Amino acid sequence: MSETQTNRRLVGKLVLTVFGMFCFGFLMVPLYDVMCDALGINGKTSGTAYQQEVEQIDNSRTLRVQFVATRAEGMSWDFGPEAEQLSLHPGETREMLFLAHNPTDRPMVAQAIPSVSPAIAAAYFHKTECFCFTQQVLQPGESVEMPVRFIVDPAVPAQVKHLTLAYTLFDVSERMPDKLAAAQAQAH
């Protein structure tokens, strides 16, 4: 085999590798969703798309919603719900306050990522207001109450009696230089 043929074969393999990597990157989100559904983890909530036409409260059932707050590695804020859980009837609009405090000596920007479990219930958990929709900026020593307002759709399957809404709080200060610069300017 000549050197030209070897080079062509190598270039062909490299082009196929790049194409394969592009396809894999493009398919990551659908693959992630399929894996989460299959494993029953990281239930995604439906955000603000839910419109309750007529408030239909199912008084025949009571659900327990548990609230969990964790901090990602490197996040130094104090962060947690006002209460660990609450009971509700499907269809009721409810609210829970999460408390955050920046104990550091510098402004920080944070982002909360939600998850609902069991995964089957995630499609029925609708947040109408949430601190997770935007980044949170806190000055040194500042504290804030952050509400999440939600509705559990009355169509939630009957076998669901307990839901968990979990948030993980991440420090995104370095990825948000504009917000961090504005926060630092405000601090001075």
Secondary structure, 3 states (H helix, E strand, C coil): CCHHHHHHHHHHHHHHHHHHHHHHHHHHHHHHHHHHHHHCCCECCCHHHCCCCCCCCCCCCCEEEEEEEEECCCCCCEEEECCCEEEECCCCEEEEEEEEECCCCCCEEEEEEEEEECHHHHCCEEEEEEHHHCCEEECCCCEEEEEEEEEECCCCCCCCCEEEEEEEEEECHHHCHHHHHHHHHHHC
